[in-house]
Amino acid sequence: MAKWGQGDPRWIVEERADATNVNNWHWTERDATSWSKSKLKEVLVGLVVEGEAGRCEISDLKQVEGEASCNSRKGKLIFFYEWNLRLSWKGTVKESGEKHKGSVEIPNLSEENEVDDTEINVSKKKGEGDVLKDLMRTEGTTKVREALRDYLKALKTEFTLGMILPTKTAVGQEPATERKPSGNTVQDSVSAQSVDIIGVKIPTVKILMREIFNSPADELYSIFTTKELVQKFSKCPAVIEAEKGGKLLMFDGCVSGEYAELVPSQRIVLKWRCRSWPDEHYATVALNFKDMAAQTELQLECKGVPVSNEDSTRQCWKKQYFEEIRTLLQQAKDNME
């Protein structure tokens, strides 16, 4: 047996907790198909295109066929993806107020072509309103390409976190980067970076957010702990076992965890993770409800978020939780009136 520091580095068992795939030499593969479908929907649906002619919006991802994967070999990441996408769009002509619908087809998004060279075809249902079709062909195509770049950036960063395992030189080293608070409004701020060790060493951040809801605290608390209400605002089947140690599963399995602490109408603590995070890595989420008569201030603290997932995690809470909950509350109010 070779002594430490000698021999072929492919076979040296380095000072690692798991001694697995040392020096990242061996071929490993991770299927990114399911994750990609969710990410493509996230970056494309809701995309707004505005111009002098009117306003259009990508309303649905009607077809998403294909696959994606990420492979690691000799410490390098290799990506394979091939997608056939069809989007629905709807729009309103500025002058006449006429409403029109159409589609956007992307027949071959793959690693073989740059995003700028990827074919994007815009069509519209019969009738007038070609000004909106022209808007989608110009401004809309640009916006769609930007969204596709966002997907590819996320594929190469947040999805791959943890695939390149630390080698001997990385063990025990702390990240040299120092993050400063974002300086955003009181509704959205981020603390300085901290480092949590859960499995593979990764740098993490803490996210702080504060939101005001037009709802009493007990009602807002129920939305996070009642299966039927969670399914209404998330628009997906969910597993909600609102008791200490109870399971949490939302957004088609993209978010999972368990309830760690529940104080009715006051506080919820969750062990919480996104599916794209490194295996077994969880953040700790604390939701504090501050009753303000007819309103409630919700204070969120999310500790242990992987640095590369900071933006996507913040957007998840803002768009998939808070904005959808506001919509649900408004619908309930409208029904009562």
Buried (B, 14 or more C-beta within 10 A) or exposed (E): EEEEEEEEEEEBEBEBEEEEBBBBBEEBEBEBEBBBBBBBBBBBBEBEBBBEBBBBBBBBBEBBEBBBBBBBEEEEBEBBBEBBBBBBBBBBBBEEEBEBBBBBBBEEBBEEEEBEEBEBEBEBEEEEBEBBBBBBBBBBBEBBBEBBBBBBEBBEBBBBBBBBBBBBEEEEEEEEEEBEEBEEEEEBBBBEBEEBEBEBBBBBBBBBBBBEBEBBBEBBBBBBBEEEBBBBBBEBEBEBBBEEEBEBBBBBBBBBBBBBEBEEBBBBBBBBBBBBBBEEBBBBBBBBBEBEEEBBBBBBBBBBBBBBBBBBBBEBBBEBBBEBBBEBBEEBEEEEE
